[in-house]
Amino acid sequence: MPLRSSDRRPSTDHRSTDRTELAEAIWACRSAFGVCALFSLMINLLMLVSPIYMLQVYDRVLTTGSIETLVMLTLMATVGLAVMCALDTLRTSVTIRIGCWLNEQLGPAYLACGVRGRLIGESAGVEHLRDISQIQNFVATQGLTAFFDAPWVPIFVGLIWILHPLLGSVAVGAAVVLFLLSIANEFATRKATETSNKKQIEATLLADVTIRNAEIVQAMHMLRAMTRRWASINGAVVEGTRKAGDIGGYVLAMTKFVRFFVQVAILGVGAWLVVRSELTSGSMIAASILLGRALAPVELAISMWRNFMGARFSYDRLKTAIDANPPPPTRTLLPTPKGKVEVADLTYLTPVTAHLILSQVSCAVEPGEALAIIGPSGAGKSTLCRLMVGLAVPNVGEIRLDGSPIHHWDSEQIGRHIGFLPQDVELFPGTVRDNIARMQEADDAAVVKAAQLAHAHDMIQHFPQGYDTPIGDGGVRLSGGQRQRIGLARAVFGNPRFIVLDEPNANLDQAGEAALAEAIDNLKRAAVALVIVGHRPSTLSVADKVLFLQGGRAVMFGERDHVLEALKAKATEPLPTDGGEKAPRRLSPGGTVPASGANSNTKAMAEAS
Ligand SMILES: Nc1ncnc2c1ncn2[C@@H]1O[C@H](COP(=O)(O)OP(=O)(O)OP(=O)(O)O)[C@@H](O)[C@H]1O
């Protein structure tokens, strides 16, 4: 079967950002880093303009009295300094661009890995986006510049040594003391900075969840308790920041003292050498200027230490998050599915706790059929839905769409052929139209068609701006039922072949339920395969097959009327005395599997049906 145009891979590889891991993103900046290194080389060479100028003025102009030489030297120095400033400006603009570029690359990569992490139960949140900003700020401000200037420290110190070994020794001593100070700073502040960074994330998450649940917090007077909790975590942040700041402040003060003292010392030693005729006064001044240049990157590195540490923590955290959730492999695109879904002997355990949720569940649904999944609370209905749409991988068994295991499908391709309405419908910030169109560019006709199919068109017409009504923060506040109907329109958008609706009528009134039943009928006529969780009469009336789950096992599966009759019969039987659930039964295709472990819940289901 030929591939539909929607099944073709997009010509621009927009998934490449998804694969750009942290190291790759940084590696991709190598040419920009190269430009920075070249600029740094030229800037540092031009830094020699001032000492050379001083050397020449003191030792040549002052001794010969040649104004011509002075004018020439001054002109050359002016040009050299102007070029140096221009290069410095260019270097700054390159580092700013590297920072912005990293942000643009890492943002999408992180969002993709955050989504993958959340699916396997990780609590990765938006705090990593702050990590990206931290890295960007470090690179864009003077952090990167200090890194490129650092190799010049020994070169400048070497030049001072050439002027006179004693002056060189003073410079080496100063560099060593400043280096030791920076190491002491690292050791003294590392623990406090680490703790502060970790607690900062905790405090941000707690503040975020408190604000998001404003109604619960306000209605049940939880604000004070939540504030107390937040304050105790934030206290650790403040304490860590204060401690690291205090230590950093002492080190910076000592650094400044060393810097000023060394500047005095080099002039003092230089003057002594001049008096002893071992050095010219020009060399003394030149050495003093060279020392300033040599120690500037060291001083900058110490003052940027906290930014560097912050960026390093952010890098490590981001690297762990991105490496832990690599993008799925690219799959060969398969032909557009018809919508034949089979669940074969599926067993599923929770990823971290290995808690058995579903055990040897089998069922199937054909195009144009609706399968209702019923069962008591906690039976595993939602988990089965999540597995069916490929949000988790079964430990044993398989889910096949048109014969191909669901995880053999390219995730982007299959997403277009699947519709999913979860139990808690969340809509995204945007307009009603954006949400129905799955936040993509789409034809008006396709959006309206989906809304009509979901029987949401008339409801949307009553919104202040119809399809263009903004929803979410700052927009119109929708009721649970309205959200559910827009969620249904989103699920049916783009003619998916397989649609899973998890309790689609949970918030619907009678009219809404009737509309839903009609929508399901329309979808069945369009040969869509449907799975619907719920045991309300309106759901069961449109179902062709029923799967009764209990304790994670498929107790019954088959034609709707067979299962419902068996359930009713079971409900009238006395309850089993052994109380335990027996091993799951193999299911007869299309037939009914009698209940083996049904208990009082069966009665409730039967009554509901
Ligand atoms: N990630 C998870 N970690 C641990 N337990 C989980 C996880 N996901 C689901 N469970 C457990 O699996 C069981 C089945 O949950 P599920 O949400 O699938 O039930 P359900 O039949 O849809 O219930 P309800 O009708 O109340 O929505 C529950 O006991 C639930 O606590």
The ligand as an ORCA input file, in Angstrom:
! r2SCAN-3c Opt
* xyz 0 1
  N       3.235      4.429     37.437
  C       2.630      3.717     38.372
  N       3.290      3.351     39.496
  C       2.704      2.611     40.443
  N       1.436      2.171     40.355
  C       0.734      2.504     39.276
  C       1.273      3.290     38.217
  N       0.332      3.444     37.279
  C      -0.758      2.804     37.713
  N      -0.522      2.237     38.919
  C      -1.426      1.410     39.694
  O      -2.007      0.527     38.789
  C      -3.333      0.253     39.144
  C      -4.237      0.473     37.948
  O      -4.303      1.853     37.693
  P      -5.245      2.404     36.524
  O      -5.181      3.897     36.575
  O      -4.842      1.775     35.257
  O      -6.656      1.881     36.992
  P      -8.096      2.183     36.402
  O      -8.753      0.878     36.206
  O      -8.000      3.066     35.222
  O      -8.750      2.972     37.626
  P      -9.860      4.116     37.594
  O     -11.111      3.485     37.072
  O      -9.972      4.504     39.025
  O      -9.337      5.195     36.728
  C      -3.653      1.140     40.326
  O      -3.556      0.363     41.506
  C      -2.570      2.184     40.292
  O      -2.260      2.629     41.580
*
